[in-house]
Amino acid sequence: MPYDPSGGLTGWDLTGFHEGHDTECWRRLGAQEMTVEDSERGPIFGTRFSVWAPNAQAVRLVGDFNYWNGEGSYMQLIPGAGVWALFVEGASTGSLYKFEVLGTDGVWRLKADPMARFAEAAPHTASIVYESQYVWGDDDWMWYRGQKAMHAEPMSVYEVHIGSWRKGLTYVELANELVEYCSWQGYTHVEFMPVAQHPFEGSWGYHVTGYYAPMSKFGSPDEFRHLVDKLHQAGIGVIVDWVPGHFATDPWALQRFDGTALYEHEDPKLGWHPDWGSYIFNFGRNEVKSFLISNAYYWLEEFHVDGLRVDGVASMLYLDYSREAGQWVPNKYGGNENLEAVELLKRTNSHAYGREPGSVMVAEESTSWPGVTQSTDQGGLGFGFKWNMGWMNDSLRYMGREPVYRQFHHHEMTFSMAYAYSENFILPISHDEVVHGKGSMFERAPQDEWRKFGTLRAFYAFMWAHPGKKLLFMGTEFGQRREFSESRSIDWWQSAEWGHRGLQRLIKDMNAIYKEHPALWKRDTDASGFSWIDADDRGGNVFSWLRYDGEGQMIACIINFSSEPRQDHQIGLPTEGVWKEILNTDAEVYDGTGLIGNLGQVVAHPVPSHGYVASASVTIPPLGAVWLRLEPELDEEQAIEPEKATRAVRAVAKMASPHATTADEALTGPAQPRRAKPTSGASTTEPDPGQPTGAAASAEASAAAPNTPTVTSPATPKDSPRSG
């Protein structure tokens, strides 16, 4: 018999799609190259086209293979499926096509394929048949990634807008230049702003028209695979921004696809985003669930990306997001929680973590919604990380103040530790902070150029030493003077100038120090990885704390946000001995003075201070930071076998850490930091060994650290809507 004009697609194939649990619908819908059997002619190669349009009266296929005339290419309706299909002999990779959809209103609409894996670059809008031929070379990376628990790994993320990192570069060119730069700078990950097809460059990718198609302006899907592969081979992970909350209004894309509100809600109170001028997905519709959950998994599976940063999560979670009374519809319980979006996010995260070991799902969530990074089986949303928008807002506000006034706003830098362990956090200095009149990071810093660069060096040292993973937007690593604009490249020429060059070198060196020292990242989500030395030095604008890895490594971090050097600044330390200066942001190589420091080390003596049994005198440069690491002090015998001295120092440091490791606790019970007996003015606050740790730890966990300031501010507020 002649071949099936529907290409063998049946209603049974689409059962999961209609029930909302199809996680790979791109394998069934869209354009699929295949070979069908014809009883007279034998095997016939071509492409099966299929599209979900349940309310259409008819659908025709048009393309370069039929001279864009659909009169002879009516698609077949799969019984009971609401899906139309047609096999076209000879159509293959590179063929252009669209669907002509006759709506219930009698109007023909020319539509791009929602499942297209390749699309024409703007201003053209046709979909393109595409089957990948790429052979991956990242097997080692993918295997090792699956062995990691990312909350206990170093993560320094470089956020990139592909179109303007270096204007005009393709995926293939980026695979050389971007990989080389990120390797030199020492980032562990690159995060790409949305790479899904979008026609308007000014949307930065946040108004998507082709959810399954990488941006064709920069190359083919396999060329994007090549970029990801090269990053992996260089030891750099890839995170991609994903936008499931809303979609573009372009009439040739998803909008009223079959003449009805198919992907969006009919009711604008549910289906229209007033801030961003876009449509909101109907998260309760099973087919939309399949479309979105499949799309998330598609990027992880087909492009080997290591994670998704989910954009605008707050706008998905709240039915009243940016809406006044009477402009939103309560859920079935009368609340403002979008229960359908919550379910979608949970299922998306469950599939990602269950099927792609070592991947990360990151929430851009700007409110205090509980349990964003708690597992779904414990009632959480199931994300791996959440952007710490509260830290970002508070710290940037503080940084922008004149040094003389910072003493009155000291709490803006310490408050984050009151909730640091309530979620698994990433500290973001993202594109959102350097656009729309907010000013660049360079412009935000006050006073003259010397103080601007000093402030930025101190701020980044504060950020890299603070619990939480790191994210920095392109250009901010060398203090670009102008705001970000998608219409031009970042100002690379400035990175060769004084101040900018030093700042760029500082980020490079901090990334290296950061990755080398587990104390700076291993216990990011555990209160036992941090304790204050002095959180209350308001008059000096100085912050000091300790970081621990739980295995015996300790690093003291001291940051001075005043314009005056702090000579002989006394800090308490958990143990006496030599503390090596592993970072000084005033070093000449960072375009500092190179004159204010500690000659490579300080020595802690058994003189109690700040509630600790020892103390040292430290010189802190103005608008600068110093990091100190406990070092082995070798006598003549130990010099012969220095590893013994190192083990001894780590054992001492381990005893001085806030908590012993689990193995040690099983033998000896939880250890406590070595403290001096309370004296007048000394903190008597002790960590509670019974308090929870990790993502489930409450805000009280960090408050148990010594000298934590008293705070009364509310939890992180809703962030103002952004244009992205």
C-alpha positions, 0 to 999 in steps of 0.5 A, spaced: 500 500 500 502 507 499 505 510 504 501 513 510 501 521 508 501 522 516 508 519 516 506 514 521 504 518 527 498 516 531 493 518 537 497 513 541 503 517 540 500 523 543 497 520 549 503 523 553 503 530 550 495 530 552 496 528 559 501 533 560 507 528 562 510 528 555 518 530 556 520 529 549 515 531 545 520 534 540 521 527 538 514 527 535 512 534 533 515 538 529 519 536 523 522 529 523 526 526 518 524 519 516 524 514 511 517 511 510 515 504 507 511 504 500 509 498 498 510 499 490 516 504 491 520 501 497 523 506 502 522 513 501 526 518 505 523 525 507 520 529 513 514 528 517 511 535 519 506 535 525 503 541 529 498 541 535 492 546 532 486 543 535 481 548 534 483 549 527 478 548 521 484 546 516 492 546 516 496 547 510 504 546 509 508 551 505 515 551 504 520 552 499 519 544 497 512 546 494 513 554 492 510 556 498 503 554 495 499 550 500 493 548 496 496 541 494 499 540 501 493 540 506 495 536 512 491 530 515 488 531 522 490 525 527 484 522 529 482 524 537 489 528 537 488 535 535 494 534 531 495 535 524 501 531 520 503 530 513 509 527 510 513 530 504 518 526 500 525 529 499 524 535 504 530 534 509 535 539 513 535 546 510 528 546 507 524 552 509 517 551 511 511 554 515 504 552 517 497 556 514 492 555 519 485 556 518 482 558 525 475 557 527 473 565 525 475 563 518 482 567 517 488 563 515 494 565 519 501 563 517 505 560 523 512 558 524 513 551 527 512 552 535 517 545 535 522 548 530 529 546 531 532 551 527 529 558 524 531 563 519 534 569 522 530 576 523 527 579 519 525 572 516 521 568 520 520 561 516 522 555 520 528 550 518 528 542 517 534 540 521 537 534 524 543 534 528 549 530 525 554 533 531 559 528 534 560 530 541 567 530 545 565 531 552 564 524 555 569 526 560 566 532 562 559 529 562 561 523 566 565 527 572 559 532 572 554 527 574 559 525 580 558 532 583 554 535 588 554 542 586 552 546 592 559 543 595 563 545 589 566 552 587 562 556 582 564 562 579 559 564 573 560 569 567 554 571 564 554 573 557 550 576 552 552 572 546 550 578 541 554 583 544 560 580 548 564 581 541 559 584 536 558 580 530 562 573 533 559 567 531 558 560 535 564 557 532 568 564 533 566 564 540 568 557 541 575 560 540 575 567 543 570 566 549 573 559 551 580 562 551 578 568 555 574 564 560 579 559 561 584 565 562 579 568 567 578 562 571 571 562 571 567 555 572 561 556 568 558 561 563 551 563 563 548 565 556 542 570 556 537 566 552 539 563 546 532 561 544 530 564 537 528 571 538 526 577 533 527 583 537 535 584 539 533 589 544 529 584 548 536 580 550 532 574 548 527 574 554 521 575 548 522 568 545 518 566 539 522 559 537 523 555 544 526 549 541 531 553 536 538 556 538 538 563 535 540 562 528 543 569 527 550 566 530 550 560 527 546 553 526 544 548 532 550 544 531 555 550 531 552 552 538 553 545 540 560 546 538 561 552 542 558 548 548 562 542 547 569 546 547 567 550 553 566 543 556 573 540 554 576 547 557 573 545 564 567 550 563 560 549 565 554 552 561 548 555 564 542 557 559 537 562 561 530 559 560 524 563 559 517 559 561 513 565 564 511 569 558 512 569 550 513 574 545 507 577 541 509 576 534 503 574 530 507 569 526 509 565 532 505 562 538 500 568 539 493 565 538 496 559 534 489 556 531 485 562 532 484 561 539 488 562 546 492 555 545 498 557 549 496 563 553 490 564 557 484 567 554 483 571 560 488 577 560 488 577 568 491 570 567 494 571 560 497 577 559 503 580 562 502 588 563 510 590 565 513 586 559 507 586 554 507 579 553 503 573 553 503 568 559 503 561 558 497 557 560 500 553 565 494 548 567 493 546 560 496 539 559 499 540 552 502 546 554 506 543 560 508 537 555 511 543 551 515 547 557 517 541 561 520 538 554 523 544 552 527 544 559 529 537 558 531 539 550 536 544 552 539 539 557 539 533 553 540 535 546 545 541 547 549 538 553 547 544 557 549 543 565 543 547 567 538 552 566 537 559 570 529 560 570 527 567 568 522 571 572 520 565 577 516 570 581 512 572 576 510 565 575 509 564 582 504 569 584 497 571 580 497 578 583 504 579 580 504 587 578 497 587 578 492 591 583 486 589 586 481 586 581 486 585 576 488 578 578 484 571 579 485 568 586 486 560 586 481 555 588 483 556 595 482 564 594 490 565 595 495 569 590 499 563 589 499 560 582 498 553 583 499 550 576 505 554 575 508 551 582 506 544 579 510 545 573 516 548 576 516 542 581 515 537 575 521 540 571 526 540 576 524 533 578 525 531 571 532 535 570 535 532 576 532 525 575 535 524 568 541 529 568 546 528 574 550 534 576 545 539 572 543 545 576 536 549 576 537 556 578 531 560 580 531 568 579 526 569 584 526 575 588 521 574 593 521 570 600 517 564 597 519 558 602 523 552 600 525 554 593 531 550 593 528 545 598 527 538 594 520 537 591 519 531 596 519 535 602 514 540 599 519 545 596 520 547 588 526 543 587 531 548 584 538 547 586 540 554 587 536 561 587 539 568 586 540 572 592 536 578 590 536 581 597 544 581 598 545 584 591 540 590 592 543 591 599 550 590 598 549 595 591 546 600 595 551 600 601 557 600 595 554 606 592 554 611 598 560 615 600 564 612 605 563 617 611 556 615 611 557 607 610 557 607 618 550 608 618 548 603 613 553 597 616 547 593 617 546 593 609 552 588 608 551 584 614 543 582 614 544 577 608 547 572 613 541 572 617 538 568 611 544 566 608 542 558 609 535 559 608 536 557 601 542 555 596 544 562 594 548 565 588 550 572 589 548 575 582 551 582 579 547 581 573 545 584 567 539 587 570 544 591 575 548 595 569 542 597 565 536 602 564 539 608 568 542 604 574 549 606 572 555 601 571 558 598 577 564 603 575 559 609 575 555 606 582 562 607 586 562 614 589 568 619 588 574 619 584 577 614 580 582 611 585 576 610 590 572 608 585 577 602 583 578 601 590 571 600 592 570 595 586 576 591 588 573 591 596 566 589 593 568 584 589 573 581 595 567 581 599 563 578 594 568 572 593 569 571 600 561 571 602 557 564 602 554 563 596 556 562 589 558 567 584 555 570 578 558 576 574 556 580 568 560 581 562 564 587 562 563 588 570 570 584 571 574 590 568 569 595 571 566 598 564 564 605 565 558 605 560 552 601 562 550 595 558 547 596 551 546 590 546 547 595 540 555 595 541 560 590 544 563 591 551 568 596 551 574 591 551 579 597 550 578 599 557 581 593 560 588 595 558 587 601 562 590 603 569 585 601 574 580 597 569 586 592 568 588 591 575 580 590 577 580 584 571 587 581 574 584 581 581 578 577 578 582 572 575 586 571 581 580 571 586 577 565 581 584 561 582 584 562 590 577 561 590 577 554 586 584 552 590 581 553 597 575 549 599 574 553 605 571 559 600 565 554 597 565 547 600 560 549 606 556 555 602 550 552 604 552 550 611 552 554 617 558 551 620 562 554 614 562 561 617 563 565 623 563 572 624 570 575 627 567 582 628 560 584 624 559 590 628 565 595 626 560 600 624 565 606 625 571 603 621 567 600 616 570 594 617 567 587 616 571 581 618 569 573 618 572 566 618 570 561 612 571 553 614 571 547 609 570 542 615 576 539 613 581 543 617 582 549 612 580 556 615 581 563 612 580 570 615 577 575 610 577 582 612 574 588 608 575 595 609 570 600 606 573 606 609 578 611 605 583 610 611 588 605 612 587 601 618 593 600 621 594 594 627 587 592 626 586 587 632 582 581 630 580 575 634 582 568 631 580 561 633 588 559 634 595 562 634 600 561 629 602 564 622 596 566 618 599 567 610 596 573 606 593 570 600 590 576 597 591 583 598 587 588 593 591 593 594 597 590 591 600 593 585 598 588 580 591 590 581 593 597 580 593 599 588 599 602 591 602 596 593 605 599 600 599 597 605 599 590 607 602 585 612 609 583 609 606 576 607 603 574 613 601 575 620 602 572 627 596 570 632 598 570 639 594 567 645 591 574 646 583 573 646 579 578 642 572 578 639 570 571 643 576 567 640 582 565 644 587 568 639 588 575 636 593 578 631 594 585 628 592 586 621 594 592 616 588 593 612 588 598 606 583 603 604 578 601 600 581 594 600 581 587 603 585 582 606 584 574 606 589 570 611 590 563 611 592 559 617 599 556 615 603 550 618 609 553 622 615 548 621 621 547 625 627 544 623 624 537 624 618 538 620 622 542 615 624 535 613 617 532 612 613 538 611 606 534 610 606 532 617 606 539 619 601 541 614 596 535 617 598 538 624 595 545 622 589 542 619 588 538 625 588 544 630 584 548 625 579 542 624 578 543 632 577 550 632 572 550 626 565 551 629 563 544 627 567 537 626 565 533 620 560 528 621 565 522 622 568 526 627 562 527 631 560 520 631 566 518 635 567 525 639 560 529 639 560 535 635 566 540 636 565 547 638 570 553 636 575 554 641 573 560 645 576 565 650 572 566 657 567 571 656 569 578 658 566 585 658 564 587 651 565 580 648 560 576 644 557 570 648 553 567 643 555 560 641 553 556 635 548 551 636 550 544 634 543 541 634 541 546 628 539 544 621 544 545 616 544 546 608 538 548 604 533 547 609 537 551 615 533 556 617 535 564 618 537 562 625 542 558 623 547 564 621 545 568 627 548 563 631 555 565 629 559 569 634 557 577 633 552 576 628 548 583 628 541 584 631 537 585 625 529 587 624 529 588 617 524 584 613 526 578 608 528 579 601 522 583 598 519 583 591 524 586 586 521 591 581 519 588 575 524 588 569 524 589 562 527 583 560 
